[in-house]
Amino acid sequence: MRSIKLLTEPSAGVVDRWYVSDGATAVGPVGIELIARGLEAGKVPLGSYVRHEAWKVWRPLSELAVVSVDSAAPTPPYHPRPAETIPGGGCDDITQPGRPVFPDEVMPQDVLAGASDLDDALLLLFNAAVVRTGADAGLVHVVRPDGAVVLYAHGPFSRDMVGERTSLVDPALAAAAEGNTVVAEPAPGPAGQAVRDRLLALGVACDAAWMVPVLANGRLAAAIELGRKAPRLRASELAVVEALVDALSYRADHDAW
């Protein structure tokens, strides 16, 4: 039997409203004690991400929880699951943490359920994209009337990057404005190098880096930049992110965000 101790507790004067996401769906707002009970019952995976209502970034739930196991309790037998063949070749252990999920395993509309506006939807999309691709670093540039600004960030120096402004003539954002996805490998061009440089400013030297534009109501609304140290980006992973973006664009067009 396992027990969970969260390293944070409700504080006086602080609203106890949290969101938790496994990368496919987001639930909340809920109290922190409910999340703890869900962890103990096995209904909330320890690999989930959590965000307080006041935060601008998601954090791994494992950073806020300590798991202890009763050594007297019997240990269930371990039965490894068989490897799964990846479309297009190769073999992937489906029990591997951070395994990329293919488009038919993702319900993009579920990821965005509960989003009240475009900024909220971008946060849910960003979290899902980071989880599904195992990204070590990422940025969300949202386009405002006076230019693009980093709204959300994931990486060691994410707090420093939030609020940074980027010119719309930046090579990557210029490509995004034309609806083009940028993949910065194997040899990055000007747009790919711009993405890599920003991810490096987040504190991560990424071998794999890419940018996906987000269009809403026929115009560029945002650009999602993601990267990881290794391995290289697979087409199936890019398809997952693009499916999420398509779902957001559809919601934006129909909900008039």
N, C-alpha and C positions, 0 to 999 in steps of 0.2 A: 504493500500500500504506500502511496506517495502523499506527501503533504506539501502545501505551497505557502511560502511566506513572501508577501510583496514588500518591496523596499520602499514603498510609498503608501501613505495612509491619508484618508480625508482630513483636511486641516480646517480650522475655524476660519470662516471668511472666504474660503476657496470653494467654488462650485465643484461638486463631485460629479462631473460629466465627462465621460471617456468614450472613445471610439476604439474598436478592435477590429482588425482585418486579417484574414488569412491570405490576402492577395487576390481572391476571387469575389468575396463579398465583404462588406463593411457593416458592422452592427453598432448601434449607439443612438443617442447617448445613454450610457449605463453607469452605475456606480462601480467603484473599484472593487468593492467586496463581492459583487456579482461576478466580476471577471475572475477573482480568486477562486470562487466556488466552481466556476466553469473549468478552470484549470485542473482543480482537484478531481473533478468528475470526468476529465478527459474530453469534455465537449469543446474546449478552447485549446487548440494546439499551442505548445510552448513556442513554436516557431512563428507565431503570429506577430503582427505589428500593432502598436498601441499609440494613441494620440489623445492628450488632454484637449479639451475644447479650446483652451487658450494657446495651444502650441501651433506652430506653423510647419513642423516636421513630424514625421512618424518615427518611433523608436522601436527596436526589437523588444518584444515582451520579455525575452530572456534577460534583458538588462534590468528589469524591474522585479524579477521573481527569483527566489531561491527554492529549489526543489530538493526535498529530502525523501529517501525511500526507506521504509521499514525493513531492515535486514532480516527480520524474523518471518516476513511474509514470503510465501513461495514465489519463485521467479518463473514466469510463464515461459514455455519453450520458445526458442527463436526459430522461425521458419522463414528463411530467405525467400523473397519473391523472385520469380524468374525474370530474366532481362527482357526488355521490350525492344523490339526492332523499330528503329526510327525510320519514318518515311524518307526515302532517298538514300538509304544506306546507313550502316553503322549500327551499334548496339548500345543501349543506354539502360542502366539500372534504375528502375522506376522508384526505388526506395531512396535514391540519392538526394540529399537535401539540395534545394536550389535547382532541381532538374527543370529545364524549360518545359512549359506546357504548350501543347499544340492547339491551334485555333479551335478544333472541335471539342476541346476540353474546357474551354473558357466561355462563360456566358457574359459578354461585355455589358449587357444591360443590367445584370445583377451588380456589377462593380459600381455602377453609377447610381444605384437605387438610393434615394434619399437626398441626392444633391439638390440644393436649393437654388444655386446659381452657377455660373461658369467657373468662378474661382474654386468653389467647393468641389465641382466635378473634376477640375484639373488636379486637385489634391488627391482624390480617390483614384483617378487614372494613374497619376504618378506613383502612388504607393503600389498599385497592382503591377505596373510595369517594372518597378524595381524588384519586387518579389519574384515575378515570373521569369525575369531574365538573369537574376542573381547579380544585378548591377552593383558595383562598388561605389559609384559616384553618379550624380545626376542633377540636372537643373531644369526648372520650368521657367521659360521666358514668356511673360504675358505681354501682349502688345497693348499699350495705352495710347491715348491721343498724342502724347509728347515723346513716344518712343517705347522701347522694350525694357522691361525691368524683371529681375529675377524674383519670382514670387515664392518659389519653394526650392529647397536644395537638399541633397543627400550626400554626405561625405564628411570627412574629419573636420573640415573648416566650413561647414554649411552655414553656421550662424554669420560668418563674415561675408558670405556671398549673397545672402538674402538682401534685396534692395539695390544690388549693383545694376547699373544701367548699361545697355548694349545698343550700339547704333544699329538702325535698321539697314544700313549699308554694309554691316558686317557680312562677310561672305556666306556664313551659314544661314543667317537670317534672311539674306537676299535670296538664297536658294529656297528657303521655307516660304517666302512670299510668293514664289512661283509654284508652290505646291510640291516641291521636290524633296525627297528623303535623301539624306547624306549618310554614307557609310565610309568611315575614315580608315579603310584598310583595303588591300595590304599597304598601299602607299598613299597617304592622304594628300589631297589637293588643298587649295587655300581654305575651302569651307571645312573640310575634315580636320585640318590643322587647327583652325579656330576652335572647333569643338574640343579637340584634345587639350589645347592650351587652357581652356576654361576648366576642364575637368582636373587638370594638373593644379590649377589654383585652388581646387577643392581639397587637394592633398593626395590625389591618386594619379599615378602614371598609368594610363589605360592603353593596353594593346588593342582592345576592341572599343570602338566609340562610334556612336551614331546619333543622328538627329531626325526626328519625325515631326513634320508640321501639323498643326491643329487648325483646321479651317472651320469657321462658323459663319453662317449667313453669307457665304461667298467671299469672305475675307480672312486674312491671317489673324487668328486670335491668340495663338501661342506657339511655342516651339519646345519640344521635349528633347533634351540632350541626355544621353545615358552612356555609361562606359564601365568596363571592368578590366581587371589586370589580365585575365586570361580565362578561357580560351577565346578564339575568334567567334564573332557573331555568326549564328546559323540563320538560314532563311526562315525556319519555323519560328524562331524567337522574334524576328522582325515582324513576321505575320501576326503574332500575338499582339504586339504593341499597336500595329496598324489597325487591327480589329477593334481594339479599345478606343483608338482615336476616331474611327468611323462611327462607333456608337455614340461618342460624345458629340461629334458633329451633327449627328441625326437629332439628338436631344436638343442641342443648341438651336437648330433650325426650327424645331417644332415647339419648343418651350419659350422661344423669343428671349433667350438670355442676352 
